Amino acid sequence: MSKEKNIKTYELFKQDRFLGILVHLLTGLGIVAGFFALIAVMNNNQKAAFLWLGFAFLIDSVDGTLARKFNVKKNLPHIDGKMLDSIIDFFNYVIIPSVMIYWFRYVPDQFILLIPVILIFISIYSYVNLNILTNDNYYNGFPAIWNVIVLYFYIFGTSQNFNLVFLILLILLKFSPLKCIHPLRVKKFKSLSIIFAIFWFITSILLILIKDLNINPVYEVFLMFLWVVSNIYFISVSIFKTFKN
């Protein structure tokens, strides 16, 4: 009986290890998506670049949950999943959007190198800051989600001067007492946050796809409304948490 139990335990362990490997491979696909996004940038294809970044964003949204579900840290202790995730996130959330700011000239020419350099430099320390998250998983200061900010510039078609001022404001907020919600980690209103995150992601992808296309303006306004509402939710929760503290 003990021998059969040991065999079952070993088989279960092998299965869990295999699932853990699959989760790590899924995470690794994020940097492949980022590579294709970078190629799209060099080909002056902003729409494709954002779609590839969206694919990477989707992977980043689910791989952590899968890793916890299959207890990957225990079954594959020799692979640092957090480090793997951080490397990929830094590439997709910081490096690529910084390149996009330079390549697509999102800011005036006088700042075309300075702003990306600042974003990369200060974001390095976000990734090594052990206190970047509060005890209840809010970000301390504005998080390094520059891919999202560049997406806003693309969708709204804002001017170079506006983009510059907005980026400077966010750089300053990075060192402020601002508390920004992490929709997948903050337990309070987590279900609601996930719903709004799904709305945000789907509407973002649709707005990217219809950009510069001749479609019924009613549909575009409706999508924009849903997208703005989802943004307002995350901004409101973050501001409320900041002033509550």
Residue frames relative to the residue before (quaternion, step in Angstrom):
aa qw qx qy qz dx dy dz
M 1.0000 0.0000 0.0000 0.0000 0.00 0.00 0.00
S 0.6569 0.5145 -0.2977 0.4637 3.53 1.00 -0.92
K 0.6364 0.5334 -0.3249 0.4527 3.56 1.07 -0.80
E 0.6462 0.5108 -0.3151 0.4715 3.59 0.98 -0.86
K 0.6383 0.5290 -0.3175 0.4604 3.55 1.02 -0.82
N 0.6538 0.5107 -0.3103 0.4642 3.56 0.98 -0.82
I 0.6324 0.5290 -0.3270 0.4617 3.57 1.06 -0.80
K 0.6571 0.5070 -0.3034 0.4681 3.58 0.95 -0.91
T 0.6450 0.5231 -0.3144 0.4600 3.56 1.00 -0.87
Y 0.6553 0.5105 -0.3042 0.4663 3.57 1.00 -0.88
E 0.6602 0.5034 -0.3090 0.4639 3.58 0.95 -0.87
L 0.6384 0.5149 -0.3207 0.4737 3.57 1.04 -0.81
F 0.6347 0.5328 -0.3205 0.4588 3.57 1.04 -0.82
K 0.6496 0.5085 -0.3114 0.4716 3.58 0.98 -0.86
Q 0.6435 0.5215 -0.3163 0.4625 3.57 1.00 -0.84
D 0.6656 0.5049 -0.2974 0.4623 3.58 0.94 -0.92
R 0.6359 0.5196 -0.3221 0.4711 3.57 1.05 -0.76
F 0.6412 0.5248 -0.3162 0.4620 3.56 1.01 -0.84
L 0.6576 0.4945 -0.3031 0.4807 3.58 0.97 -0.87
G 0.6235 0.5397 -0.3301 0.4593 3.56 1.09 -0.74
I 0.6336 0.5220 -0.3223 0.4715 3.57 1.00 -0.82
L 0.6468 0.5219 -0.3180 0.4562 3.59 0.97 -0.85
V 0.6362 0.5233 -0.3279 0.4625 3.58 1.01 -0.78
H 0.6616 0.4946 -0.3047 0.4742 3.59 0.95 -0.86
L 0.6332 0.5151 -0.3302 0.4740 3.59 1.05 -0.72
L 0.6153 0.5330 -0.3388 0.4717 3.57 1.07 -0.74
T 0.6401 0.5159 -0.3209 0.4703 3.56 0.93 -0.87
G 0.6620 0.5302 -0.3006 0.4362 3.57 0.95 -0.90
L 0.5741 0.5923 -0.3796 0.4189 3.58 1.14 -0.52
G 0.5420 0.6408 -0.3903 0.3785 3.56 1.20 -0.46
I 0.6976 0.4445 -0.2854 0.4840 3.58 0.97 -0.79
V 0.5652 0.5564 -0.3854 0.4717 3.60 1.20 -0.42
A 0.6397 0.5076 -0.3146 0.4838 3.58 0.99 -0.86
G 0.6409 0.5255 -0.3177 0.4607 3.57 1.03 -0.78
F 0.6224 0.5418 -0.3330 0.4563 3.58 1.06 -0.77
F 0.6708 0.4778 -0.2941 0.4851 3.57 0.97 -0.86
A 0.5955 0.5458 -0.3574 0.4687 3.58 1.14 -0.61
L 0.6488 0.5141 -0.3109 0.4670 3.57 1.01 -0.83
I 0.6236 0.5210 -0.3338 0.4778 3.60 1.01 -0.76
A 0.6428 0.5210 -0.3200 0.4615 3.59 0.98 -0.85
V 0.6143 0.5373 -0.3449 0.4636 3.58 1.04 -0.74
M 0.6892 0.4800 -0.2844 0.4624 3.58 0.85 -0.97
N 0.6768 0.4448 -0.2805 0.5151 3.57 1.26 -0.42
N 0.4611 -0.7177 0.4082 0.3251 3.56 1.35 0.27
N 0.4831 0.6415 -0.4399 0.4019 3.56 1.10 0.73
Q 0.1869 -0.8280 0.5204 0.0931 3.57 0.12 1.30
K 0.6291 0.5538 -0.3438 0.4236 3.58 0.95 -0.85
A 0.6795 0.4755 -0.2930 0.4758 3.60 0.85 -0.92
A 0.6219 0.5496 -0.3411 0.4415 3.58 1.01 -0.79
F 0.6929 0.4653 -0.2821 0.4731 3.58 0.90 -0.90
L 0.6291 0.5264 -0.3440 0.4570 3.59 1.04 -0.64
W 0.6460 0.4938 -0.3201 0.4862 3.59 1.01 -0.75
L 0.6389 0.5029 -0.3230 0.4842 3.59 1.03 -0.76
G 0.6143 0.5434 -0.3407 0.4597 3.56 1.11 -0.66
F 0.6310 0.5205 -0.3211 0.4773 3.56 1.05 -0.78
A 0.6469 0.5052 -0.3092 0.4803 3.57 1.00 -0.83
F 0.6305 0.5400 -0.3179 0.4582 3.57 1.05 -0.83
L 0.6414 0.5237 -0.3168 0.4626 3.57 1.01 -0.84
I 0.6404 0.5141 -0.3216 0.4713 3.59 0.95 -0.85
D 0.6686 0.5112 -0.2945 0.4527 3.56 0.92 -0.94
S 0.6497 0.5408 -0.3131 0.4328 3.58 1.14 -0.61
V 0.7786 0.3589 -0.1790 0.4826 3.59 1.07 -0.65
D 0.5954 0.6210 -0.3843 0.3350 3.62 1.05 -0.61
G 0.6245 0.5468 -0.3455 0.4378 3.60 1.04 -0.68
T 0.6422 0.5178 -0.3083 0.4738 3.56 1.00 -0.85
L 0.6637 0.4954 -0.2999 0.4735 3.57 0.97 -0.85
A 0.6331 0.5401 -0.3318 0.4444 3.57 1.02 -0.80
R 0.6742 0.4707 -0.2932 0.4878 3.59 1.00 -0.80
K 0.6333 0.5482 -0.3336 0.4326 3.57 1.00 -0.80
F 0.7738 0.3256 -0.1663 0.5172 3.59 0.94 -0.89
N 0.4176 -0.7488 0.4415 0.2645 3.57 1.30 0.35
V 0.0641 0.8593 -0.5033 0.0650 3.54 0.96 0.96
K 0.6203 0.5699 -0.3492 0.4106 3.57 0.99 -0.80
K 0.6856 0.4674 -0.2763 0.4850 3.59 1.03 -0.77
N 0.7334 0.4540 -0.2395 0.4457 3.57 0.92 -0.93
L 0.7675 0.1711 -0.1194 0.6062 3.58 1.23 -0.45
P 0.0265 -0.8682 0.4954 0.0060 3.60 0.64 1.11
H 0.6400 0.5495 -0.3322 0.4221 3.61 1.18 -0.44
I 0.6802 0.4198 -0.2939 0.5242 3.61 1.26 -0.09
D 0.2900 -0.7626 0.5574 0.1536 3.58 -0.73 1.09
G 0.2572 -0.8106 0.5120 0.1208 3.55 -0.07 1.32
K 0.6280 0.5408 -0.3366 0.4472 3.58 1.06 -0.72
M 0.6503 0.5003 -0.3093 0.4807 3.57 1.00 -0.83
L 0.6229 0.5415 -0.3282 0.4594 3.57 1.00 -0.85
D 0.6762 0.4963 -0.2816 0.4660 3.55 0.89 -0.97
S 0.6624 0.5204 -0.3057 0.4439 3.59 0.96 -0.87
I 0.6263 0.5367 -0.3352 0.4554 3.59 1.00 -0.82
I 0.6889 0.4800 -0.2753 0.4682 3.55 0.88 -1.01
D 0.6534 0.5181 -0.3140 0.4539 3.58 0.95 -0.88
F 0.6490 0.5179 -0.3322 0.4474 3.59 0.93 -0.81
F 0.6414 0.5207 -0.3166 0.4660 3.56 1.04 -0.77
N 0.7661 0.4038 -0.1979 0.4592 3.57 0.82 -1.06
Y 0.7421 0.4153 -0.2242 0.4760 3.58 1.01 -0.77
V 0.7803 0.3135 -0.1579 0.5176 3.59 1.15 -0.52
I 0.7332 0.4425 -0.2641 0.4436 3.60 0.56 -1.14
I 0.7132 0.4624 -0.2816 0.4453 3.59 0.67 -1.05
P 0.6841 0.4534 -0.3261 0.4692 3.67 0.79 -0.80
S 0.6025 0.5409 -0.3640 0.4604 3.62 1.10 -0.57
V 0.6327 0.5079 -0.3172 0.4910 3.57 1.05 -0.80
M 0.6521 0.5247 -0.3164 0.4465 3.59 0.98 -0.83
I 0.6137 0.5398 -0.3471 0.4599 3.58 1.02 -0.75
Y 0.6797 0.4685 -0.2772 0.4916 3.57 1.03 -0.84
W 0.7174 0.4937 -0.2659 0.4134 3.56 0.72 -1.13
F 0.7760 0.3218 -0.1607 0.5180 3.57 0.93 -0.93
R 0.4075 -0.7629 0.4353 0.2498 3.56 1.33 0.32
Y 0.1027 0.8317 -0.5311 0.1252 3.52 0.72 1.16
V 0.7436 0.2647 -0.1819 0.5864 3.59 1.25 -0.28
P 0.6756 -0.4890 0.3418 0.4331 3.63 -1.19 0.34
D 0.6654 -0.5590 0.3331 0.3657 3.57 -1.13 0.71
Q 0.6152 0.5705 -0.3525 0.4145 3.59 1.06 -0.68
F 0.7615 0.3358 -0.1690 0.5280 3.59 1.21 -0.57
I 0.3672 0.7931 -0.4393 0.2076 3.56 1.32 0.05
L 0.7193 0.3565 -0.2337 0.5484 3.61 1.20 -0.47
L 0.6335 0.5790 -0.3333 0.3904 3.56 0.97 -0.88
I 0.6867 0.4972 -0.2977 0.4389 3.60 0.78 -1.01
P 0.6738 0.4725 -0.3252 0.4658 3.67 0.76 -0.84
V 0.6337 0.5285 -0.3355 0.4544 3.59 1.00 -0.80
I 0.6514 0.5105 -0.3143 0.4650 3.59 0.95 -0.86
L 0.6518 0.5245 -0.3170 0.4467 3.58 0.91 -0.92
I 0.6695 0.4910 -0.2969 0.4718 3.57 0.91 -0.92
F 0.6775 0.5222 -0.2964 0.4248 3.57 0.87 -0.99
I 0.7291 0.4201 -0.2616 0.4728 3.59 0.77 -0.98
S 0.6294 0.5516 -0.3425 0.4268 3.59 1.11 -0.60
I 0.5209 0.6264 -0.4112 0.4089 3.58 1.17 -0.51
Y 0.7285 0.4503 -0.2394 0.4573 3.53 0.87 -1.01
S 0.5349 0.5780 -0.4146 0.4560 3.58 1.24 -0.21
Y 0.7068 0.4851 -0.2617 0.4434 3.54 0.96 -0.89
V 0.7277 0.3742 -0.2496 0.5179 3.60 1.16 -0.36
N 0.5083 0.6489 -0.4143 0.3860 3.57 1.32 -0.04
L 0.3277 -0.7769 0.5092 0.1726 3.58 -0.48 1.21
N 0.7073 0.4168 -0.2501 0.5133 3.57 1.26 -0.34
I 0.2917 0.7869 -0.5029 0.2070 3.59 1.17 0.47
L 0.7460 0.2940 -0.1866 0.5676 3.59 1.21 -0.51
T 0.4544 -0.6511 0.5327 0.2928 3.55 -1.14 0.70
N 0.7040 -0.4491 0.3265 0.4429 3.57 -1.28 0.07
D 0.7381 0.3522 -0.2225 0.5307 3.58 1.14 -0.57
N 0.5991 -0.6632 0.3115 0.3227 3.57 1.23 0.73
Y 0.3977 0.6188 -0.5520 0.3928 3.55 0.94 0.95
Y 0.4883 -0.6397 0.4984 0.3224 3.57 -1.15 0.59
N 0.3418 -0.6911 0.5945 0.2282 3.55 -1.10 0.75
G 0.7978 0.0933 -0.1127 0.5849 3.58 -0.40 1.22
F 0.6627 -0.4945 0.3618 0.4305 3.55 -1.28 0.13
P 0.4045 -0.7374 0.4825 0.2446 3.62 -0.76 0.99
A 0.5562 -0.6123 0.4530 0.3326 3.56 -1.27 0.43
I 0.2763 0.7461 -0.5479 0.2584 3.56 0.41 1.28
W 0.0601 0.8558 -0.5098 0.0642 3.56 0.83 1.02
N 0.5501 0.5951 -0.4013 0.4269 3.60 1.19 -0.38
V 0.6413 0.5144 -0.3127 0.4758 3.57 1.07 -0.76
I 0.6604 0.5132 -0.3095 0.4525 3.58 0.95 -0.87
V 0.6528 0.4945 -0.3169 0.4785 3.58 0.95 -0.83
L 0.5892 0.5628 -0.3602 0.4543 3.59 1.11 -0.64
Y 0.6333 0.5256 -0.3288 0.4631 3.60 0.99 -0.82
F 0.6322 0.5282 -0.3301 0.4607 3.58 0.96 -0.85
Y 0.6685 0.5147 -0.2935 0.4495 3.56 0.99 -0.91
I 0.6985 0.4793 -0.2798 0.4518 3.58 0.83 -0.98
F 0.7467 0.3974 -0.2215 0.4853 3.58 0.87 -0.93
G 0.3124 -0.7728 0.4995 0.2361 3.60 1.20 -0.39
T 0.1853 0.8281 -0.5057 0.1554 3.56 1.05 0.80
S 0.5844 -0.6085 0.4209 0.3333 3.56 -1.24 0.50
Q 0.6649 -0.5011 0.3754 0.4074 3.56 -1.28 0.33
N 0.6697 0.5043 -0.3081 0.4497 3.59 0.91 -0.86
F 0.6298 0.5156 -0.3332 0.4759 3.58 1.01 -0.78
N 0.6527 0.5246 -0.3134 0.4479 3.58 0.89 -0.95
L 0.6423 0.5333 -0.3175 0.4497 3.56 0.98 -0.87
V 0.6829 0.4804 -0.2883 0.4688 3.58 0.81 -1.01
F 0.6608 0.5155 -0.3074 0.4507 3.57 0.95 -0.88
L 0.6594 0.5003 -0.3087 0.4686 3.59 0.95 -0.82
I 0.6268 0.5257 -0.3348 0.4677 3.58 1.00 -0.78
L 0.6340 0.5300 -0.3209 0.4628 3.58 1.01 -0.84
L 0.6829 0.4801 -0.2887 0.4688 3.59 0.90 -0.90
I 0.6001 0.5467 -0.3566 0.4625 3.58 1.09 -0.68
L 0.6627 0.4895 -0.2973 0.4825 3.58 0.98 -0.84
L 0.6551 0.5158 -0.3126 0.4551 3.59 1.00 -0.80
K 0.5435 0.6178 -0.3988 0.4048 3.57 1.20 -0.40
F 0.7451 0.3491 -0.1953 0.5337 3.57 1.16 -0.59
S 0.5133 0.6480 -0.3958 0.4000 3.57 1.29 0.37
P 0.6139 -0.5509 0.4069 0.3925 3.62 -1.27 0.06
L 0.3131 0.7773 -0.4933 0.2333 3.59 1.28 0.20
K 0.1623 -0.7586 0.6248 0.0881 3.55 -1.09 0.84
C 0.1041 -0.8166 0.5674 0.0172 3.58 -0.52 1.20
I 0.4635 -0.7092 0.4639 0.2588 3.55 -0.84 0.99
H 0.2194 -0.6915 0.6675 0.1678 3.52 -1.20 0.68
P 0.3705 -0.7995 0.4188 0.2193 3.61 -0.18 1.25
L 0.7288 0.4271 -0.2480 0.4743 3.59 1.11 -0.53
R 0.7331 0.4248 -0.2359 0.4759 3.60 1.21 -0.27
V 0.6271 0.5219 -0.3494 0.4607 3.59 1.08 -0.64
K 0.3865 -0.7736 0.4588 0.2042 3.57 -0.56 1.19
K 0.6359 0.5330 -0.3405 0.4423 3.58 1.03 -0.74
F 0.8380 0.0246 -0.0827 0.5388 3.58 -0.79 1.09
K 0.2160 0.8269 -0.5029 0.1288 3.60 1.17 0.49
S 0.6500 0.5211 -0.3287 0.4449 3.60 0.90 -0.87
L 0.6614 0.4971 -0.2973 0.4765 3.56 0.97 -0.90
S 0.6422 0.5296 -0.3186 0.4534 3.58 0.99 -0.84
I 0.6474 0.5131 -0.3193 0.4644 3.58 0.99 -0.81
I 0.6288 0.5315 -0.3330 0.4596 3.59 1.01 -0.81
F 0.6845 0.4680 -0.2849 0.4810 3.58 0.90 -0.93
A 0.6168 0.5407 -0.3464 0.4553 3.59 1.08 -0.68
I 0.6398 0.5103 -0.3194 0.4778 3.59 1.03 -0.79
F 0.6318 0.5218 -0.3220 0.4742 3.58 0.99 -0.88
W 0.6572 0.5178 -0.3102 0.4515 3.55 0.92 -0.95
F 0.6822 0.4971 -0.2999 0.4445 3.57 0.83 -0.96
I 0.6838 0.4894 -0.2958 0.4533 3.59 0.80 -0.99
T 0.6911 0.4670 -0.2881 0.4704 3.59 0.85 -0.93
S 0.5995 0.5521 -0.3618 0.4526 3.60 1.09 -0.63
I 0.6621 0.5005 -0.3022 0.4688 3.58 0.90 -0.96
L 0.6704 0.4997 -0.3010 0.4585 3.59 0.91 -0.89
L 0.6515 0.5058 -0.3177 0.4677 3.59 1.00 -0.79
I 0.6122 0.5265 -0.3447 0.4788 3.59 1.11 -0.64
L 0.6819 0.5141 -0.2895 0.4324 3.57 0.88 -0.98
I 0.7496 0.3990 -0.2246 0.4781 3.60 0.95 -0.84
K 0.4041 0.7229 -0.4743 0.2986 3.58 1.28 -0.07
D 0.8506 0.0937 -0.1222 0.5028 3.56 -0.93 1.04
L 0.5629 0.5593 -0.4151 0.4450 3.60 1.19 0.43
N 0.4387 -0.6789 0.5205 0.2753 3.57 -1.15 0.60
I 0.1834 0.7697 -0.5871 0.1711 3.56 -0.15 1.30
N 0.6873 -0.4462 0.3599 0.4461 3.53 -1.33 0.17
P 0.4414 -0.7266 0.4549 0.2652 3.64 -0.59 1.09
V 0.5565 0.6026 -0.3981 0.4106 3.60 1.17 -0.49
Y 0.6539 0.5085 -0.3120 0.4653 3.58 0.97 -0.86
E 0.6574 0.5147 -0.3098 0.4549 3.56 0.95 -0.88
V 0.6502 0.5061 -0.3141 0.4716 3.59 0.97 -0.86
F 0.6443 0.5213 -0.3231 0.4569 3.59 0.98 -0.81
L 0.6554 0.5004 -0.3056 0.4761 3.59 0.95 -0.88
M 0.6547 0.5155 -0.3084 0.4588 3.55 0.95 -0.91
F 0.6191 0.5491 -0.3358 0.4499 3.58 1.05 -0.78
L 0.6722 0.4854 -0.2932 0.4760 3.59 0.86 -0.97
W 0.6521 0.5275 -0.3055 0.4508 3.56 0.99 -0.88
V 0.6701 0.4931 -0.2905 0.4728 3.58 0.93 -0.93
V 0.6335 0.5328 -0.3340 0.4509 3.59 0.97 -0.82
S 0.6580 0.5021 -0.3128 0.4659 3.58 0.94 -0.85
N 0.6373 0.5142 -0.3228 0.4747 3.57 1.05 -0.72
I 0.6396 0.5336 -0.3197 0.4516 3.56 0.98 -0.88
Y 0.6079 0.5607 -0.3553 0.4357 3.58 1.01 -0.75
F 0.7161 0.4475 -0.2679 0.4638 3.60 0.74 -1.04
I 0.6366 0.5184 -0.3296 0.4662 3.58 1.02 -0.75
S 0.6685 0.5173 -0.3000 0.4421 3.58 0.92 -0.93
V 0.6547 0.5057 -0.3134 0.4662 3.57 0.93 -0.91
S 0.6608 0.5126 -0.3071 0.4541 3.58 0.98 -0.86
I 0.6621 0.4933 -0.3080 0.4727 3.59 0.93 -0.85
F 0.6339 0.5336 -0.3258 0.4552 3.59 0.97 -0.86
K 0.6641 0.4958 -0.2997 0.4725 3.59 0.92 -0.92
T 0.6385 0.5445 -0.3294 0.4327 3.59 0.96 -0.82
F 0.7360 0.4110 -0.2373 0.4828 3.57 0.80 -0.99
K 0.5754 0.5761 -0.3756 0.4427 3.58 1.16 -0.50
N 0.6543 0.5108 -0.3029 0.4682 3.56 1.05 -0.82
